[in-house]
Amino acid sequence: MSDVLSQEEVDSLLSGLSSGKIETETEASTAAQADGLDIYDFGNQQQVIRGRMPTFEVINERFAREVRTSISNLLRTNVDISAESLDTLKFSEFGRSLPVPTSLHVCRLDPFRGHALVVLESQLVFNLIDQFFGGKGSAKSRIEGRDFTAIEEAMVRKVVMACLEDIEKAWHPVYPIKATLVRSEVNPQFAAIVLPEDLVIVSRFEVELEQSAGTLIICLPYSMIEPIRSKLSAGFQAEAEEIDFTWQKRLTEIIYDSEIELRVQLGTTEITGERLLYLKPGDVIQLDQDADEQLVGYVEGHVKFRGFAGVQRGFQALKIADKYYVKG
């Protein structure tokens, strides 16, 4: 049989289409949906991505802990960072959500193919700079219509390099990678890592400073992580490594550097209002404490120890005799 239609067959086909005897693709799709069937397009990435990725969420939580420590050490103050969301959307939608300027950093995550983005929203950049130079981290700067200064870029680069190291640490138990900074941009149009219609995985992290907050974003093309999708969708087995010793060390340092009120009570007594009114220099008030009795020491208002009063190097002092332990 010939593969070429005759003129009579062409005329018959056109007649059938115009009369409705032959279903078109749109009509067939509508009929299938009416029968309760979903049309599945294997060429559409958005239909391929279904379900949660628990291991990816664990990676984000691990990254939040690691970068929390890194930025806290960089700013020499306590910073709280938490994983906020994990979304899948088209790259064009993601790009439209970013203002100009935005601190965008294109990087490689070998052995993954393609490029990823590390994004710091502009207000977060200004707040980090303010905090680094001794402010409260709540700088109100004019954002639109200006580029970042050399000082701001240098500070941001330190933060981004720390983020890349922490990305490596977060991914290592699942899939070891090497993160490398390729270039930095301020306009989303110049940081296109995939086509506008391609899907990306967007992880958002809330960065809380002393008096402000901002957003840190990691954007990965779906095509980048697709080869290990099964690992990211599977459940994650917790390991001993999950204990964050770095953050534990940081908390210990903060506790050791904390200033605590220590108070020693010499004794108490009660007097009348009349005597209080007539008190003058030279008067002696007798307390309920014997001269050779142990004094009570308080730490932040709680009894912590007992000891004896004395003098050391010309200053009044207390020699601790007994220590009280808080019972759990």
Contacts in CASP RR format, 6 or more apart in sequence:
PFRMAT RR
TARGET T0000
AUTHOR 0000-0000-0000
METHOD contacts of the structure
MODEL  1
MSDVLSQEEVDSLLSGLSSGKIETETEASTAAQADGLDIYDFGNQQQVIR
GRMPTFEVINERFAREVRTSISNLLRTNVDISAESLDTLKFSEFGRSLPV
PTSLHVCRLDPFRGHALVVLESQLVFNLIDQFFGGKGSAKSRIEGRDFTA
IEEAMVRKVVMACLEDIEKAWHPVYPIKATLVRSEVNPQFAAIVLPEDLV
IVSRFEVELEQSAGTLIICLPYSMIEPIRSKLSAGFQAEAEEIDFTWQKR
LTEIIYDSEIELRVQLGTTEITGERLLYLKPGDVIQLDQDADEQLVGYVE
GHVKFRGFAGVQRGFQALKIADKYYVKG
5 13 0 8 1.000
13 22 0 8 1.000
16 22 0 8 1.000
17 24 0 8 1.000
23 31 0 8 1.000
29 39 0 8 1.000
32 39 0 8 1.000
33 39 0 8 1.000
40 47 0 8 1.000
41 47 0 8 1.000
42 48 0 8 1.000
45 198 0 8 1.000
45 199 0 8 1.000
45 222 0 8 1.000
46 88 0 8 1.000
46 90 0 8 1.000
46 199 0 8 1.000
49 88 0 8 1.000
49 199 0 8 1.000
49 222 0 8 1.000
51 233 0 8 1.000
52 233 0 8 1.000
53 86 0 8 1.000
53 229 0 8 1.000
53 232 0 8 1.000
53 233 0 8 1.000
54 232 0 8 1.000
54 233 0 8 1.000
54 234 0 8 1.000
54 235 0 8 1.000
54 236 0 8 1.000
55 174 0 8 1.000
55 231 0 8 1.000
55 232 0 8 1.000
55 233 0 8 1.000
55 234 0 8 1.000
55 235 0 8 1.000
55 236 0 8 1.000
56 86 0 8 1.000
56 201 0 8 1.000
56 203 0 8 1.000
56 225 0 8 1.000
56 232 0 8 1.000
57 83 0 8 1.000
57 86 0 8 1.000
58 236 0 8 1.000
59 170 0 8 1.000
59 171 0 8 1.000
59 174 0 8 1.000
59 232 0 8 1.000
60 83 0 8 1.000
60 86 0 8 1.000
60 170 0 8 1.000
60 203 0 8 1.000
60 205 0 8 1.000
61 83 0 8 1.000
62 169 0 8 1.000
62 170 0 8 1.000
62 173 0 8 1.000
62 242 0 8 1.000
63 83 0 8 1.000
63 166 0 8 1.000
63 167 0 8 1.000
63 169 0 8 1.000
63 170 0 8 1.000
63 203 0 8 1.000
63 205 0 8 1.000
63 218 0 8 1.000
64 81 0 8 1.000
64 82 0 8 1.000
64 83 0 8 1.000
64 205 0 8 1.000
65 244 0 8 1.000
65 247 0 8 1.000
66 166 0 8 1.000
66 169 0 8 1.000
66 170 0 8 1.000
66 244 0 8 1.000
66 246 0 8 1.000
67 81 0 8 1.000
67 162 0 8 1.000
67 163 0 8 1.000
67 166 0 8 1.000
67 205 0 8 1.000
67 216 0 8 1.000
68 79 0 8 1.000
68 80 0 8 1.000
68 81 0 8 1.000
68 247 0 8 1.000
69 244 0 8 1.000
69 246 0 8 1.000
69 247 0 8 1.000
69 250 0 8 1.000
70 162 0 8 1.000
70 163 0 8 1.000
70 165 0 8 1.000
70 166 0 8 1.000
71 79 0 8 1.000
71 81 0 8 1.000
71 128 0 8 1.000
71 159 0 8 1.000
71 162 0 8 1.000
71 207 0 8 1.000
72 78 0 8 1.000
72 79 0 8 1.000
72 250 0 8 1.000
73 250 0 8 1.000
74 132 0 8 1.000
74 158 0 8 1.000
74 159 0 8 1.000
74 162 0 8 1.000
75 128 0 8 1.000
75 131 0 8 1.000
75 132 0 8 1.000
75 209 0 8 1.000
77 131 0 8 1.000
77 209 0 8 1.000
77 210 0 8 1.000
78 254 0 8 1.000
79 207 0 8 1.000
79 208 0 8 1.000
79 209 0 8 1.000
80 207 0 8 1.000
80 208 0 8 1.000
81 205 0 8 1.000
81 206 0 8 1.000
81 207 0 8 1.000
81 208 0 8 1.000
81 216 0 8 1.000
82 205 0 8 1.000
82 206 0 8 1.000
82 208 0 8 1.000
83 203 0 8 1.000
83 204 0 8 1.000
83 205 0 8 1.000
84 204 0 8 1.000
84 205 0 8 1.000
84 206 0 8 1.000
84 215 0 8 1.000
85 202 0 8 1.000
85 203 0 8 1.000
85 204 0 8 1.000
86 201 0 8 1.000
86 202 0 8 1.000
86 203 0 8 1.000
86 204 0 8 1.000
87 201 0 8 1.000
87 202 0 8 1.000
87 204 0 8 1.000
88 199 0 8 1.000
88 200 0 8 1.000
88 201 0 8 1.000
88 202 0 8 1.000
88 222 0 8 1.000
89 199 0 8 1.000
89 200 0 8 1.000
89 202 0 8 1.000
90 196 0 8 1.000
90 197 0 8 1.000
90 198 0 8 1.000
90 199 0 8 1.000
90 200 0 8 1.000
91 192 0 8 1.000
91 193 0 8 1.000
91 194 0 8 1.000
91 195 0 8 1.000
91 196 0 8 1.000
91 197 0 8 1.000
91 198 0 8 1.000
91 199 0 8 1.000
91 200 0 8 1.000
91 219 0 8 1.000
91 221 0 8 1.000
92 196 0 8 1.000
92 197 0 8 1.000
94 200 0 8 1.000
94 202 0 8 1.000
94 219 0 8 1.000
95 188 0 8 1.000
98 104 0 8 1.000
98 119 0 8 1.000
98 121 0 8 1.000
98 188 0 8 1.000
99 121 0 8 1.000
99 122 0 8 1.000
99 143 0 8 1.000
99 144 0 8 1.000
100 144 0 8 1.000
100 145 0 8 1.000
100 186 0 8 1.000
100 187 0 8 1.000
100 188 0 8 1.000
101 122 0 8 1.000
101 143 0 8 1.000
101 145 0 8 1.000
101 146 0 8 1.000
101 147 0 8 1.000
101 148 0 8 1.000
101 186 0 8 1.000
101 187 0 8 1.000
102 119 0 8 1.000
102 120 0 8 1.000
102 121 0 8 1.000
102 122 0 8 1.000
102 186 0 8 1.000
102 187 0 8 1.000
102 188 0 8 1.000
103 119 0 8 1.000
103 120 0 8 1.000
103 121 0 8 1.000
103 122 0 8 1.000
103 125 0 8 1.000
103 148 0 8 1.000
103 156 0 8 1.000
103 160 0 8 1.000
103 184 0 8 1.000
103 186 0 8 1.000
104 117 0 8 1.000
104 118 0 8 1.000
104 119 0 8 1.000
104 184 0 8 1.000
104 185 0 8 1.000
104 186 0 8 1.000
104 187 0 8 1.000
104 188 0 8 1.000
104 191 0 8 1.000
105 117 0 8 1.000
105 118 0 8 1.000
105 119 0 8 1.000
105 120 0 8 1.000
105 160 0 8 1.000
105 181 0 8 1.000
105 183 0 8 1.000
105 184 0 8 1.000
105 185 0 8 1.000
106 115 0 8 1.000
106 116 0 8 1.000
106 117 0 8 1.000
106 181 0 8 1.000
106 182 0 8 1.000
106 183 0 8 1.000
106 184 0 8 1.000
106 185 0 8 1.000
106 191 0 8 1.000
106 193 0 8 1.000
107 115 0 8 1.000
107 116 0 8 1.000
107 117 0 8 1.000
107 118 0 8 1.000
107 164 0 8 1.000
107 179 0 8 1.000
107 180 0 8 1.000
107 181 0 8 1.000
107 182 0 8 1.000
108 114 0 8 1.000
108 115 0 8 1.000
108 116 0 8 1.000
108 178 0 8 1.000
108 179 0 8 1.000
108 180 0 8 1.000
108 182 0 8 1.000
109 116 0 8 1.000
109 167 0 8 1.000
109 171 0 8 1.000
109 177 0 8 1.000
109 178 0 8 1.000
109 179 0 8 1.000
109 220 0 8 1.000
109 224 0 8 1.000
110 177 0 8 1.000
110 178 0 8 1.000
110 180 0 8 1.000
111 177 0 8 1.000
111 178 0 8 1.000
112 177 0 8 1.000
112 224 0 8 1.000
112 225 0 8 1.000
113 223 0 8 1.000
113 224 0 8 1.000
114 193 0 8 1.000
114 221 0 8 1.000
114 223 0 8 1.000
114 224 0 8 1.000
115 182 0 8 1.000
115 193 0 8 1.000
115 221 0 8 1.000
116 193 0 8 1.000
116 218 0 8 1.000
116 219 0 8 1.000
116 220 0 8 1.000
116 221 0 8 1.000
116 224 0 8 1.000
117 191 0 8 1.000
117 193 0 8 1.000
117 217 0 8 1.000
117 218 0 8 1.000
117 219 0 8 1.000
118 160 0 8 1.000
118 163 0 8 1.000
118 164 0 8 1.000
118 167 0 8 1.000
118 216 0 8 1.000
118 217 0 8 1.000
118 218 0 8 1.000
118 219 0 8 1.000
119 216 0 8 1.000
119 217 0 8 1.000
119 218 0 8 1.000
119 219 0 8 1.000
120 128 0 8 1.000
120 156 0 8 1.000
120 159 0 8 1.000
120 160 0 8 1.000
120 216 0 8 1.000
120 217 0 8 1.000
121 214 0 8 1.000
121 215 0 8 1.000
121 216 0 8 1.000
121 217 0 8 1.000
122 143 0 8 1.000
123 141 0 8 1.000
123 143 0 8 1.000
123 212 0 8 1.000
123 214 0 8 1.000
124 207 0 8 1.000
124 214 0 8 1.000
124 215 0 8 1.000
124 216 0 8 1.000
125 148 0 8 1.000
125 152 0 8 1.000
125 155 0 8 1.000
125 156 0 8 1.000
126 139 0 8 1.000
126 141 0 8 1.000
126 143 0 8 1.000
126 152 0 8 1.000
127 137 0 8 1.000
127 138 0 8 1.000
127 139 0 8 1.000
127 209 0 8 1.000
127 212 0 8 1.000
127 214 0 8 1.000
128 137 0 8 1.000
128 155 0 8 1.000
128 156 0 8 1.000
128 159 0 8 1.000
128 209 0 8 1.000
129 139 0 8 1.000
129 151 0 8 1.000
129 152 0 8 1.000
129 155 0 8 1.000
130 136 0 8 1.000
130 137 0 8 1.000
130 138 0 8 1.000
130 139 0 8 1.000
131 137 0 8 1.000
131 209 0 8 1.000
131 210 0 8 1.000
132 155 0 8 1.000
136 209 0 8 1.000
136 210 0 8 1.000
136 211 0 8 1.000
136 212 0 8 1.000
137 209 0 8 1.000
137 210 0 8 1.000
137 211 0 8 1.000
137 212 0 8 1.000
138 209 0 8 1.000
138 210 0 8 1.000
138 211 0 8 1.000
138 212 0 8 1.000
147 186 0 8 1.000
148 156 0 8 1.000
148 186 0 8 1.000
153 184 0 8 1.000
156 184 0 8 1.000
157 184 0 8 1.000
160 181 0 8 1.000
160 184 0 8 1.000
161 181 0 8 1.000
163 216 0 8 1.000
163 218 0 8 1.000
164 179 0 8 1.000
164 180 0 8 1.000
164 181 0 8 1.000
165 179 0 8 1.000
167 177 0 8 1.000
167 179 0 8 1.000
167 218 0 8 1.000
168 176 0 8 1.000
168 177 0 8 1.000
168 178 0 8 1.000
168 179 0 8 1.000
171 177 0 8 1.000
173 239 0 8 1.000
173 241 0 8 1.000
174 228 0 8 1.000
174 231 0 8 1.000
174 232 0 8 1.000
174 236 0 8 1.000
175 228 0 8 1.000
175 231 0 8 1.000
185 191 0 8 1.000
193 200 0 8 1.000
193 219 0 8 1.000
193 221 0 8 1.000
194 200 0 8 1.000
194 221 0 8 1.000
194 223 0 8 1.000
198 221 0 8 1.000
198 222 0 8 1.000
198 223 0 8 1.000
199 221 0 8 1.000
199 222 0 8 1.000
200 219 0 8 1.000
200 220 0 8 1.000
200 221 0 8 1.000
200 222 0 8 1.000
201 219 0 8 1.000
201 220 0 8 1.000
201 221 0 8 1.000
201 222 0 8 1.000
201 225 0 8 1.000
202 217 0 8 1.000
202 218 0 8 1.000
202 219 0 8 1.000
203 217 0 8 1.000
203 218 0 8 1.000
203 219 0 8 1.000
203 220 0 8 1.000
204 215 0 8 1.000
204 216 0 8 1.000
204 217 0 8 1.000
205 215 0 8 1.000
205 216 0 8 1.000
205 217 0 8 1.000
205 218 0 8 1.000
206 213 0 8 1.000
206 214 0 8 1.000
206 215 0 8 1.000
207 213 0 8 1.000
207 214 0 8 1.000
207 215 0 8 1.000
207 216 0 8 1.000
208 214 0 8 1.000
225 232 0 8 1.000
260 299 0 8 1.000
260 300 0 8 1.000
261 299 0 8 1.000
261 300 0 8 1.000
261 301 0 8 1.000
262 297 0 8 1.000
262 298 0 8 1.000
262 299 0 8 1.000
262 304 0 8 1.000
263 297 0 8 1.000
263 298 0 8 1.000
263 301 0 8 1.000
264 295 0 8 1.000
264 296 0 8 1.000
264 297 0 8 1.000
264 298 0 8 1.000
264 309 0 8 1.000
264 318 0 8 1.000
265 295 0 8 1.000
265 296 0 8 1.000
265 297 0 8 1.000
265 298 0 8 1.000
266 287 0 8 1.000
266 289 0 8 1.000
266 295 0 8 1.000
266 309 0 8 1.000
267 287 0 8 1.000
267 288 0 8 1.000
267 289 0 8 1.000
267 295 0 8 1.000
268 287 0 8 1.000
268 288 0 8 1.000
268 289 0 8 1.000
269 285 0 8 1.000
269 286 0 8 1.000
269 287 0 8 1.000
269 288 0 8 1.000
271 285 0 8 1.000
279 285 0 8 1.000
289 295 0 8 1.000
292 308 0 8 1.000
294 306 0 8 1.000
294 307 0 8 1.000
294 308 0 8 1.000
294 321 0 8 1.000
294 322 0 8 1.000
295 306 0 8 1.000
295 307 0 8 1.000
295 308 0 8 1.000
295 309 0 8 1.000
295 318 0 8 1.000
296 303 0 8 1.000
296 306 0 8 1.000
297 303 0 8 1.000
297 304 0 8 1.000
297 305 0 8 1.000
297 306 0 8 1.000
297 307 0 8 1.000
297 318 0 8 1.000
298 304 0 8 1.000
302 326 0 8 1.000
303 324 0 8 1.000
304 323 0 8 1.000
304 324 0 8 1.000
305 320 0 8 1.000
305 321 0 8 1.000
305 322 0 8 1.000
305 323 0 8 1.000
305 324 0 8 1.000
306 320 0 8 1.000
306 321 0 8 1.000
306 322 0 8 1.000
306 324 0 8 1.000
307 318 0 8 1.000
307 319 0 8 1.000
307 320 0 8 1.000
307 321 0 8 1.000
307 322 0 8 1.000
308 318 0 8 1.000
308 319 0 8 1.000
308 321 0 8 1.000
309 316 0 8 1.000
309 317 0 8 1.000
309 318 0 8 1.000
310 316 0 8 1.000
310 317 0 8 1.000
310 318 0 8 1.000
310 319 0 8 1.000
311 317 0 8 1.000
END
